[in-house]
Amino acid sequence: MTEQFAGRRVVTNMALSLDGHYAAPDNPLDMSWVMPYAVTDVARDHLTGLWESATTALLGRVNAEGFLGFWPTVIGMEGVDPRDEGFAKWLVDTDKVVLSAGLDKAPWERTTIADKPAADVVADLRATEGGDILVLSSASVVKALLAADEVDRLALTVFPVFLGGGPRLFDDGLPAGRWTLVSQTAGEHGTLALVYDRVR
């Protein structure tokens, strides 16, 4: 799935409901609707294909607290899927940048706190050496980068549920542009993994 690209790519990954939402209307932090699908082979292989070429994780504060509170506990867990453990080890060991105006000190190892716009943080990261910059399910960060036209690869998992409302990833007013489909995989329960690259 790796294409020729000059410099560091910004890769964003989000789960969406079939009716286009990334969170339920009544409780945006409740991700129970994702869980039956997140453990499918398609979803696990999709995520593995994204983090293997990434050397930096970019997260919003809420997602950082959720991800970094949960994933390290997966390492060494009995019966854990090797793909889940691989991601957990990558997340612990990789450089992380957390966007936050409220945190002044990182409670996690290998983590930098950045209190500035996502596009500025990405510009700084692009100026350094490294692999892909992976934005993990942090909707506010993904939305800001889409609005600034700073996303090079857009990865989506679409799950066959209607949430009936809630926030949407794609707001009106995004910069017009074309995307090319790099890969598409359908799997159990109707899970669909899609990867698009920005055509520039």
N, CA, C and O of each residue as an XYZ file, in Angstrom:
800
protein
N       0.826     -1.197      0.000
C       0.000      0.000      0.000
C       0.865      1.255      0.000
O       0.325      2.360     -0.050
N       2.184      1.123      0.054
C       3.064      2.286      0.095
C       3.277      2.832     -1.314
O       3.637      2.094     -2.232
N       3.051      4.130     -1.471
C       3.235      4.799     -2.755
C       4.445      5.727     -2.642
O       4.861      6.081     -1.539
N       5.003      6.116     -3.780
C       6.106      7.066     -3.764
C       5.579      8.427     -3.305
O       4.592      8.931     -3.841
N       6.239      9.010     -2.318
C       5.796     10.294     -1.804
C       7.018     11.035     -1.291
O       7.805     10.474     -0.528
N       7.190     12.281     -1.696
C       8.332     13.072     -1.257
C       8.026     13.663      0.116
O       7.041     14.382      0.284
N       8.867     13.359      1.085
C       8.650     13.890      2.427
C       7.736     12.999      3.253
O       7.389     11.891      2.843
N       7.354     13.495      4.418
C       6.534     12.722      5.340
C       5.050     12.878      4.995
O       4.560     13.986      4.775
N       4.362     11.764      4.952
C       2.925     11.796      4.674
C       2.135     11.969      5.964
O       2.525     11.473      7.021
N       1.026     12.676      5.857
C       0.057     12.726      6.948
C      -1.052     11.739      6.606
O      -1.747     11.884      5.601
N      -1.201     10.735      7.463
C      -2.181      9.667      7.260
C      -3.205      9.760      8.384
O      -2.839      9.755      9.559
N      -4.474      9.843      8.034
C      -5.510      9.925      9.065
C      -6.372      8.673      9.020
O      -6.661      8.138      7.950
N      -6.773      8.218     10.191
C      -7.591      7.007     10.285
C      -8.817      7.293     11.146
O      -8.697      7.757     12.280
N     -10.004      7.009     10.592
C     -11.250      7.231     11.328
C     -12.229      6.097     11.057
O     -12.248      5.516      9.972
N     -13.039      5.798     12.061
C     -14.162      4.870     11.903
C     -15.428      5.690     11.708
O     -15.676      6.660     12.425
N     -16.226      5.282     10.723
C     -17.474      5.985     10.435
C     -18.636      5.003     10.414
O     -18.487      3.842     10.034
N     -19.792      5.497     10.831
C     -21.013      4.712     10.654
C     -21.450      4.829      9.199
O     -20.985      5.703      8.468
N     -22.336      3.952      8.796
C     -22.813      3.958      7.410
C     -23.535      5.266      7.074
O     -23.559      5.686      5.917
N     -24.126      5.909      8.092
C     -24.797      7.187      7.826
C     -23.879      8.387      8.064
O     -24.345      9.520      8.186
N     -22.559      8.126      8.128
C     -21.587      9.209      8.032
C     -21.158      9.882      9.318
O     -20.613     10.986      9.274
N     -21.385      9.254     10.465
C     -21.019      9.870     11.743
C     -19.824      9.141     12.355
O     -19.608      7.955     12.103
N     -19.048      9.874     13.167
C     -17.927      9.228     13.857
C     -18.200      9.048     15.347
O     -17.389      8.462     16.064
N     -19.337      9.551     15.809
C     -19.707      9.381     17.217
C     -21.221      9.451     17.335
O     -21.898     10.064     16.511
N     -21.733      8.815     18.368
C     -23.173      8.811     18.612
C     -23.622     10.186     19.107
O     -22.833     10.922     19.701
N     -24.902     10.538     18.860
C     -25.360     11.888     19.222
C     -25.477     12.121     20.728
O     -25.253     13.237     21.196
N     -25.821     11.094     21.484
C     -26.094     11.302     22.906
C     -24.841     11.246     23.774
O     -24.773     11.901     24.814
N     -23.837     10.457     23.343
C     -22.607     10.334     24.125
C     -21.429     10.144     23.175
O     -21.115      9.017     22.792
N     -20.772     11.245     22.790
C     -19.682     11.158     21.806
C     -18.527     10.261     22.239
O     -17.780      9.769     21.393
N     -18.369     10.040     23.551
C     -17.257      9.211     24.025
C     -17.594      7.729     24.026
O     -16.708      6.896     24.219
N     -18.858      7.385     23.815
C     -19.266      5.981     23.805
C     -18.940      5.364     22.443
O     -19.583      5.671     21.439
N     -17.937      4.496     22.428
C     -17.531      3.868     21.170
C     -17.957      2.400     21.116
O     -17.385      1.611     20.364
N     -18.964      2.037     21.917
C     -19.397      0.634     21.949
C     -19.922      0.180     20.585
O     -19.875     -1.010     20.274
N     -20.417      1.108     19.774
C     -20.919      0.758     18.446
C     -19.791      0.305     17.525
O     -20.033     -0.397     16.543
N     -18.555      0.705     17.840
C     -17.396      0.348     17.023
C     -16.885     -1.054     17.351
O     -16.405     -1.773     16.474
N     -16.994     -1.433     18.627
C     -16.285     -2.613     19.116
C     -16.555     -3.918     18.355
O     -15.603     -4.651     18.085
N     -17.812     -4.246     17.994
C     -18.009     -5.517     17.277
C     -17.241     -5.581     15.954
O     -16.914     -6.665     15.470
N     -16.958     -4.411     15.375
C     -16.321     -4.362     14.055
C     -14.818     -4.134     14.150
O     -14.071     -4.537     13.259
N     -14.376     -3.492     15.219
C     -12.951     -3.168     15.373
C     -12.096     -4.417     15.555
O     -10.888     -4.387     15.322
N     -12.725     -5.518     15.973
C     -11.962     -6.753     16.215
C     -12.022     -7.713     15.025
O     -11.614     -8.869     15.136
N     -12.527     -7.238     13.897
C     -12.558     -8.078     12.696
C     -11.180     -8.091     12.045
O     -10.363     -7.198     12.269
N     -10.938     -9.120     11.236
C      -9.660     -9.204     10.514
C      -9.442     -7.989      9.631
O      -8.331     -7.467      9.547
N     -10.506     -7.536      8.970
C     -10.376     -6.390      8.070
C      -9.916     -5.156      8.836
O      -8.998     -4.465      8.395
N     -10.536     -4.869      9.972
C     -10.182     -3.680     10.747
C      -8.770     -3.800     11.316
O      -8.009     -2.832     11.307
N      -8.423     -4.984     11.809
C      -7.082     -5.172     12.386
C      -5.997     -5.072     11.307
O      -4.965     -4.435     11.521
N      -6.227     -5.693     10.161
C      -5.244     -5.624      9.075
C      -5.118     -4.198      8.543
O      -4.026     -3.752      8.192
N      -6.241     -3.492      8.488
C      -6.276     -2.099      8.033
C      -5.375     -1.240      8.925
O      -4.532     -0.495      8.427
N      -5.558     -1.349     10.241
C      -4.766     -0.550     11.172
C      -3.288     -0.929     11.092
O      -2.419     -0.058     11.128
N      -3.007     -2.214     10.986
C      -1.614     -2.667     10.882
C      -0.936     -2.054      9.656
O       0.216     -1.624      9.723
N      -1.657     -2.020      8.544
C      -1.105     -1.448      7.319
C      -0.804      0.033      7.437
O      -0.018      0.574      6.660
N      -1.433      0.697      8.415
C      -1.206      2.130      8.604
C      -0.037      2.409      9.546
O       0.802      3.262      9.260
N       0.018      1.694     10.667
C       1.065      2.030     11.644
C       2.440      1.486     11.261
O       3.454      2.006     11.727
N       2.493      0.466     10.433
C       3.798     -0.122     10.103
C       4.740      0.862      9.405
O       5.959      0.737      9.525
N       4.193      1.832      8.683
C       5.053      2.797      7.985
C       5.101      4.152      8.701
O       5.653      5.117      8.173
N       4.523      4.217      9.900
C       4.466      5.482     10.637
C       5.509      5.511     11.757
O       5.786      4.496     12.395
N       6.077      6.694     11.980
C       7.042      6.861     13.062
C       6.592      7.919     14.071
O       7.274      8.158     15.067
N       5.458      8.544     13.815
C       4.899      9.527     14.746
C       3.394      9.324     14.823
O       2.723      9.148     13.806
N       2.871      9.351     16.055
C       1.419      9.341     16.262
C       1.007     10.754     16.668
O       1.614     11.359     17.552
N      -0.026     11.268     16.016
C      -0.553     12.599     16.326
C      -1.966     12.430     16.862
O      -2.826     11.855     16.194
N      -2.203     12.935     18.071
C      -3.468     12.696     18.762
C      -3.989     13.969     19.409
O      -3.217     14.845     19.797
N      -5.312     14.058     19.522
C      -5.912     15.062     20.391
C      -5.842     14.555     21.827
O      -5.597     13.372     22.063
N      -6.058     15.452     22.785
C      -5.911     15.074     24.190
C      -6.869     13.970     24.618
O      -6.457     13.025     25.290
N      -8.147     14.077     24.237
C      -9.133     13.080     24.663
C      -8.770     11.703     24.136
O      -8.833     10.711     24.863
N      -8.390     11.649     22.865
C      -8.009     10.354     22.297
C      -6.716      9.833     22.898
O      -6.561      8.629     23.101
N      -5.795     10.729     23.179
C      -4.537     10.308     23.797
C      -4.815      9.649     25.140
O      -4.244      8.605     25.455
N      -5.688     10.257     25.927
C      -6.011      9.688     27.236
C      -6.651      8.317     27.089
O      -6.343      7.399     27.848
N      -7.550      8.177     26.102
C      -8.198      6.883     25.878
C      -7.235      5.834     25.342
O      -7.154      4.726     25.872
N      -6.506      6.188     24.290
C      -5.586      5.243     23.652
C      -4.463      4.838     24.598
O      -4.152      3.655     24.741
N      -3.855      5.840     25.247
C      -2.677      5.559     26.065
C      -3.049      5.019     27.441
O      -2.190      4.539     28.180
N      -4.329      5.098     27.777
C      -4.806      4.449     28.988
C      -5.094      2.978     28.756
O      -4.952      2.151     29.657
N      -5.506      2.657     27.514
C      -5.923      1.280     27.223
C      -4.834      0.426     26.566
O      -4.532     -0.668     27.043
N      -4.244      0.922     25.474
C      -3.411      0.052     24.647
C      -2.200     -0.545     25.343
O      -1.888     -1.707     25.085
N      -1.496      0.178     26.213
C      -0.353     -0.459     26.890
C      -0.753     -1.687     27.723
O       0.068     -2.575     27.952
N      -2.015     -1.736     28.174
C      -2.465     -2.884     28.981
C      -2.638     -4.141     28.139
O      -2.743     -5.243     28.676
N      -2.668     -3.976     26.820
C      -2.852     -5.110     25.911
C      -1.565     -5.937     25.792
O      -1.612     -7.138     25.529
N      -0.415     -5.276     25.990
C       0.875     -5.946     25.817
C       1.020     -7.062     26.855
O       0.940     -6.829     28.061
N       1.233     -8.273     26.352
C       1.402     -9.420     27.242
C       0.108    -10.031     27.748
O       0.132    -10.991     28.518
N      -1.025     -9.481     27.319
C      -2.316    -10.005     27.748
C      -2.520    -11.412     27.187
O      -2.175    -11.681     26.037
N      -3.065    -12.281     27.980
C      -3.273    -13.663     27.541
C      -4.283    -13.706     26.386
O      -5.351    -13.098     26.458
N      -3.929    -14.430     25.327
C      -4.834    -14.613     24.191
C      -4.981    -13.407     23.286
O      -5.855    -13.387     22.419
N      -4.137    -12.400     23.473
C      -4.256    -11.188     22.661
C      -3.918    -11.496     21.204
O      -3.021    -12.289     20.917
N      -4.652    -10.855     20.285
C      -4.350    -10.982     18.865
C      -2.996    -10.322     18.609
O      -2.767     -9.202     19.066
N      -2.084    -11.001     17.879
C      -0.754    -10.420     17.651
C      -0.793     -9.055     16.964
O       0.102     -8.235     17.169
N      -1.816     -8.806     16.157
C      -1.921     -7.499     15.496
C      -2.236     -6.407     16.516
O      -1.729     -5.290     16.416
N      -3.076     -6.736     17.496
C      -3.384     -5.768     18.557
C      -2.149     -5.494     19.410
O      -1.869     -4.349     19.765
N      -1.418     -6.556     19.732
C      -0.215     -6.370     20.546
C       0.850     -5.595     19.768
O       1.567     -4.772     20.336
N       0.945     -5.864     18.473
C       1.896     -5.134     17.640
C       1.592     -3.644     17.626
O       2.496     -2.817     17.737
N       0.311     -3.306     17.487
C      -0.080     -1.894     17.503
C       0.206     -1.274     18.867
O       0.710     -0.154     18.951
N      -0.118     -2.004     19.937
C       0.097     -1.488     21.286
C       1.571     -1.191     21.525
O       1.910     -0.154     22.094
N       2.453     -2.099     21.091
C       3.902     -1.885     21.263
C       4.369     -0.692     20.432
O       5.174      0.117     20.893
N       3.863     -0.591     19.216
C       4.219      0.550     18.370
C       3.805      1.856     19.047
O       4.580      2.812     19.087
N       2.585      1.894     19.577
C       2.068      3.115     20.180
C       2.904      3.521     21.394
O       3.161      4.707     21.600
N       3.321      2.564     22.179
C       4.152      2.857     23.354
C       5.536      3.358     22.916
O       6.062      4.313     23.487
N       6.118      2.711     21.906
C       7.509      2.979     21.526
C       7.693      4.151     20.577
O       8.785      4.713     20.496
N       6.635      4.532     19.852
C       6.801      5.571     18.839
C       6.737      6.961     19.459
O       6.270      7.131     20.586
N       7.212      7.953     18.708
C       7.074      9.342     19.145
C       5.617      9.758     19.025
O       4.960      9.476     18.023
N       5.119     10.433     20.054
C       3.728     10.874     20.068
C       3.674     12.384     20.260
O       4.424     12.950     21.055
N       2.774     13.028     19.518
C       2.518     14.452     19.708
C       1.043     14.582     20.057
O       0.177     14.124     19.311
N       0.763     15.206     21.192
C      -0.612     15.378     21.654
C      -0.957     16.864     21.604
O      -0.279     17.692     22.212
N      -2.016     17.186     20.874
C      -2.473     18.571     20.781
C      -3.350     18.873     21.993
O      -4.382     18.234     22.199
N      -2.933     19.844     22.785
C      -3.704     20.183     23.977
C      -3.345     21.575     24.458
O      -2.173     21.945     24.520
N      -4.385     22.349     24.803
C      -4.163     23.653     25.419
C      -4.118     23.520     26.937
O      -3.634     24.417     27.627
N      -4.622     22.404     27.459
C      -4.745     22.245     28.906
C      -3.627     21.461     29.569
O      -3.365     21.649     30.757
N      -2.965     20.588     28.826
C      -1.867     19.805     29.406
C      -0.569     20.578     29.289
O      -0.245     21.090     28.218
N       0.174     20.665     30.379
C       1.483     21.312     30.260
C       2.610     20.295     30.358
O       3.749     20.587     29.993
N       2.293     19.105     30.848
C       3.300     18.055     30.962
C       2.696     16.743     30.490
O       1.555     16.427     30.826
N       3.449     15.979     29.716
C       2.934     14.712     29.182
C       3.008     13.618     30.243
O       4.075     13.382     30.810
N       1.895     12.950     30.518
C       1.938     11.828     31.462
C       2.382     10.518     30.808
O       2.357      9.466     31.446
N       2.788     10.581     29.536
C       3.183      9.380     28.799
C       4.605      9.538     28.287
O       5.066     10.647     28.017
N       5.294      8.402     28.159
C       6.659      8.427     27.636
C       6.662      8.765     26.148
O       5.690      8.526     25.433
N       7.783      9.327     25.706
C       7.999      9.653     24.277
C       6.882     10.525     23.713
O       6.466     10.349     22.568
N       6.403     11.462     24.522
C       5.272     12.300     24.137
C       5.618     13.775     24.278
O       6.188     14.206     25.280
N       5.260     14.534     23.255
C       5.405     15.984     23.269
C       4.007     16.598     23.274
O       3.125     16.144     22.546
N       3.807     17.616     24.082
C       2.542     18.350     24.092
C       2.694     19.568     23.188
O       3.687     20.289     23.286
N       1.729     19.803     22.314
C       1.773     20.954     21.411
C       0.494     21.763     21.566
O      -0.608     21.249     21.377
N       0.655     23.028     21.909
C      -0.490     23.924     22.055
C      -0.495     24.906     20.893
O      -0.248     26.100     21.065
N      -0.783     24.380     19.707
C      -0.911     25.228     18.525
C      -1.753     24.493     17.490
O      -2.023     23.304     17.656
N      -2.171     25.171     16.428
C      -3.045     24.533     15.445
C      -2.424     23.279     14.823
O      -1.209     23.192     14.645
N      -3.281     22.320     14.501
C      -2.824     21.037     13.956
C      -1.985     21.226     12.700
O      -0.981     20.537     12.516
N      -2.387     22.159     11.829
C      -1.644     22.369     10.578
C      -0.227     22.869     10.862
O       0.705     22.518     10.139
N      -0.054     23.684     11.906
C       1.282     24.171     12.261
C       2.146     23.034     12.811
O       3.335     22.939     12.505
N       1.532     22.177     13.623
C       2.251     21.029     14.174
C       2.711     20.115     13.043
O       3.844     19.633     13.050
N       1.827     19.879     12.071
C       2.167     19.030     10.929
C       3.291     19.656     10.106
O       4.185     18.949      9.641
N       3.252     20.966      9.926
C       4.328     21.644      9.186
C       5.677     21.419      9.882
O       6.687     21.167      9.226
N       5.680     21.512     11.215
C       6.916     21.266     11.969
C       7.384     19.823     11.789
O       8.573     19.570     11.594
N       6.435     18.872     11.856
C       6.792     17.457     11.723
C       7.271     17.128     10.312
O       8.184     16.321     10.139
N       6.668     17.741      9.316
C       7.086     17.503      7.929
C       8.531     17.965      7.699
O       9.220     17.457      6.814
N       8.973     18.924      8.499
C      10.328     19.470      8.337
C      11.384     18.560      8.970
O      12.580     18.837      8.873
N      10.946     17.480      9.614
C      11.885     16.554     10.248
C      11.946     15.254      9.458
O      11.106     14.989      8.598
N      12.955     14.452      9.766
C      13.079     13.136      9.141
C      12.132     12.162      9.811
O      11.817     12.308     10.992
N      11.676     11.167      9.061
C      10.842     10.131      9.663
C       9.869      9.545      8.676
O       9.838      9.924      7.505
N       9.073      8.611      9.166
C       8.055      7.972      8.350
C       6.745      8.743      8.412
O       6.722      9.946      8.669
N       5.660      8.024      8.171
C       4.350      8.663      8.152
C       3.994      9.256      9.519
O       4.445      8.786     10.563
N       3.179     10.290      9.472
C       2.589     10.906     10.659
C       1.155     10.391     10.717
O       0.329     10.768      9.886
N       0.857      9.542     11.681
C      -0.443      8.870     11.737
C      -1.347      9.535     12.762
O      -1.029      9.588     13.950
N      -2.485     10.045     12.284
C      -3.492     10.652     13.157
C      -4.530      9.582     13.462
O      -5.248      9.119     12.577
N      -4.593      9.199     14.736
C      -5.405      8.052     15.147
C      -6.752      8.466     15.711
O      -6.859      8.780     16.897
N      -7.771      8.469     14.883
C      -9.156      8.598     15.335
C      -9.452      9.861     16.135
O     -10.459      9.923     16.840
N      -8.591     10.864     16.035
C      -8.835     12.131     16.729
C      -9.588     13.051     15.773
O      -8.986     13.717     14.931
N     -10.907     13.077     15.916
C     -11.748     13.767     14.932
C     -11.403     15.247     14.812
O     -11.352     15.776     13.702
N     -11.166     15.921     15.931
C     -10.884     17.362     15.860
C      -9.603     17.620     15.074
O      -9.511     18.598     14.332
N      -8.613     16.740     15.240
C      -7.344     16.905     14.528
C      -7.539     16.596     13.044
O      -7.059     17.336     12.185
N      -8.242     15.505     12.746
C      -8.486     15.125     11.351
C      -9.262     16.228     10.635
O      -8.927     16.598      9.509
N     -10.282     16.744     11.280
C     -11.107     17.795     10.656
C     -10.283     19.042     10.370
O     -10.423     19.655      9.312
N      -9.424     19.417     11.314
C      -8.586     20.601     11.120
C      -7.612     20.393      9.969
O      -7.363     21.312      9.189
N      -7.060     19.183      9.861
C      -6.099     18.911      8.791
C      -6.787     18.806      7.429
O      -6.224     19.220      6.416
N      -7.992     18.257      7.404
C      -8.760     18.232      6.151
C      -9.073     19.660      5.700
O      -8.957     19.983      4.518
N      -9.468     20.508      6.644
C      -9.803     21.899      6.318
C      -8.587     22.647      5.782
O      -8.719     23.539      4.945
N      -7.402     22.278      6.270
C      -6.159     22.929      5.821
C      -5.550     22.227      4.609
O      -4.487     22.625      4.132
N      -6.217     21.186      4.108
C      -5.728     20.379      2.981
C      -4.339     19.813      3.263
O      -3.454     19.842      2.408
N      -4.165     19.297      4.480
C      -2.881     18.737      4.902
C      -2.911     17.216      5.027
O      -1.961     16.629      5.544
N      -3.972     16.571      4.569
C      -4.058     15.105      4.649
C      -3.602     14.511      3.320
O      -4.126     14.860      2.262
N      -2.624     13.612      3.383
C      -2.119     12.965      2.173
C      -2.784     11.623      1.936
O      -3.008     11.224      0.793
N      -3.098     10.929      3.016
C      -3.756      9.618      2.912
C      -4.909      9.580      3.903
O      -4.728      9.829      5.095
N      -6.092      9.267      3.397
C      -7.311      9.237      4.209
C      -7.762      7.784      4.319
O      -8.202      7.179      3.342
N      -7.646      7.239      5.524
C      -8.037      5.846      5.757
C      -9.329      5.828      6.571
O      -9.449      6.514      7.586
N     -10.282      5.038      6.112
C     -11.586      4.966      6.768
C     -11.991      3.509      6.958
O     -11.770      2.676      6.079
N     -12.580      3.210      8.102
C     -13.309      1.958      8.235
C     -14.774      2.340      8.380
O     -15.137      3.141      9.241
N     -15.604      1.761      7.535
C     -17.033      2.054      7.542
C     -17.752      0.837      8.100
O     -17.620     -0.277      7.594
N     -18.518      1.082      9.161
C     -19.215     -0.003      9.848
C     -20.716      0.071      9.549
O     -21.290      1.160      9.525
N     -21.355     -1.088      9.319
C     -22.741     -1.108      8.852
C     -23.763     -0.850      9.958
O     -24.599     -1.700     10.262
N     -23.678      0.331     10.549
C     -24.668      0.752     11.539
C     -25.071      2.184     11.231
O     -24.269      2.970     10.726
N     -26.314      2.516     11.538
C     -26.776      3.899     11.503
C     -26.759      4.413     12.936
O     -27.324      3.782     13.829
N     -26.117      5.547     13.158
C     -26.140      6.163     14.482
C     -27.300      7.144     14.620
O     -27.677      7.525     15.728
N     -27.859      7.548     13.479
C     -29.052      8.390     13.518
C     -28.788      9.833     13.881
O     -29.725     10.598     14.107
N     -27.528     10.214     13.941
C     -27.161     11.581     14.298
C     -25.773     11.582     14.891
O     -25.100     10.553     14.948
N     -25.355     12.757     15.332
C     -24.025     12.887     15.894
C     -23.117     13.668     14.967
O     -23.529     14.049     13.871
N     -21.881     13.912     15.394
C     -20.967     14.715     14.585
C     -20.523     13.988     13.321
O     -20.411     12.762     13.292
N     -20.275     14.770     12.285
C     -19.814     14.239     11.002
C     -18.354     14.617     10.779
O     -17.888     15.654     11.251
N     -17.647     13.765     10.058
C     -16.245     14.030      9.759
C     -16.097     15.082      8.665
O     -15.225     15.948      8.736
N     -16.950     14.999      7.665
C     -16.809     15.870      6.491
C     -17.824     17.010      6.560
O     -18.995     16.842      6.218
N     -17.355     18.156      7.004
C     -18.209     19.338      7.075
C     -18.224     20.042      5.725
O     -17.303     19.881      4.925
N     -19.273     20.823      5.474
C     -19.292     21.668      4.290
C     -18.157     22.674      4.366
O     -17.747     23.095      5.448
N     -17.660     23.050      3.201
C     -16.624     24.072      3.158
C     -15.206     23.534      3.098
O     -14.251     24.310      3.126
N     -15.051     22.199      3.016
C     -13.703     21.642      2.879
C     -13.131     22.037      1.518
O     -13.891     22.240      0.571
N     -11.809     22.150      1.403
C     -11.211     22.485      0.112
C     -11.591     21.442     -0.942
O     -11.537     20.239     -0.686
N     -11.971     21.914     -2.119
C     -12.292     20.983     -3.200
C     -11.027     20.250     -3.610
O      -9.937     20.821     -3.579
N     -11.166     18.997     -3.992
C      -9.999     18.236     -4.411
C     -10.385     16.818     -4.785
O     -11.488     16.359     -4.488
N      -9.462     16.134     -5.440
C      -9.712     14.755     -5.860
C      -8.869     13.808     -5.038
O      -7.786     14.150     -4.563
N      -9.393     12.611     -4.886
C      -8.715     11.540     -4.155
C      -8.715     10.295     -5.023
O      -9.641     10.076     -5.804
N      -7.680      9.482     -4.888
C      -7.630      8.230     -5.632
C      -7.707      7.064     -4.650
O      -7.085      7.098     -3.588
N      -8.469      6.037     -5.004
C      -8.638      4.881     -4.139
C      -7.405      3.989     -4.239
O      -7.061      3.507     -5.319
N      -6.737      3.774     -3.092
C      -5.528      2.963     -3.040
C      -5.878      1.513     -2.721
O      -5.308      0.590     -3.304
N      -6.806      1.315     -1.806
C      -7.219     -0.050     -1.467
C      -8.628     -0.055     -0.902
O      -9.096      0.924     -0.321
N      -9.285     -1.184     -1.091
C     -10.619     -1.392     -0.530
C     -10.736     -2.858     -0.133
O     -10.403     -3.757     -0.906
N     -11.212     -3.076      1.077
C     -11.356     -4.431      1.582
C     -12.680     -4.540      2.318
O     -12.988     -3.738      3.200
N     -13.455     -5.544      1.941
C     -14.713     -5.815      2.647
C     -14.534     -7.076      3.474
O     -13.851     -8.012      3.057
N     -15.150     -7.096      4.643
C     -14.961     -8.246      5.512
C     -16.194     -8.623      6.289
O     -17.312     -8.225      5.963
N     -15.959     -9.411      7.341
C     -17.059     -9.947      8.136
C     -17.898     -8.818      8.724
O     -17.400     -7.726      8.997
N     -19.160     -9.103      8.911
C     -20.154     -8.141      9.427
C     -20.353     -6.950      8.499
O     -20.999     -5.974      8.880
N     -19.811     -7.015      7.292
C     -19.976     -5.893      6.373
C     -19.027     -4.742      6.626
O     -19.262     -3.635      6.142
N     -17.972     -4.974      7.366
C     -16.962     -3.941      7.597
C     -16.246     -3.620      6.284
O     -15.908     -4.523      5.518
N     -16.021     -2.351      6.034
C     -15.368     -1.915      4.807
C     -14.179     -1.032      5.169
O     -14.337     -0.027      5.862
N     -12.986     -1.406      4.700
C     -11.780     -0.604      4.929
C     -11.400      0.064      3.616
O     -11.233     -0.609      2.598
N     -11.264      1.372      3.635
C     -10.980      2.171      2.447
C      -9.757      3.041      2.695
O      -9.599      3.606      3.777
N      -8.892      3.148      1.690
C      -7.735      4.042      1.791
C      -7.686      4.878      0.517
O      -7.671      4.350     -0.595
N      -7.662      6.205      0.708
C      -7.583      7.148     -0.408
C      -6.348      8.016     -0.286
O      -5.978      8.418      0.817
N      -5.707      8.310     -1.403
C      -4.605      9.274     -1.420
C      -5.053     10.548     -2.103
O      -5.789     10.523     -3.089
N      -4.591     11.664     -1.557
C      -4.917     12.969     -2.113
C      -4.172     13.145     -3.442
O      -2.967     12.903     -3.524
N      -4.898     13.565     -4.471
C      -4.292     13.852     -5.771
C      -3.915     15.335     -5.784
O      -4.779     16.203     -5.661
N      -2.624     15.613     -5.934
C      -2.167     17.008     -5.903
C      -1.554     17.416     -7.228
O      -1.117     18.556     -7.381
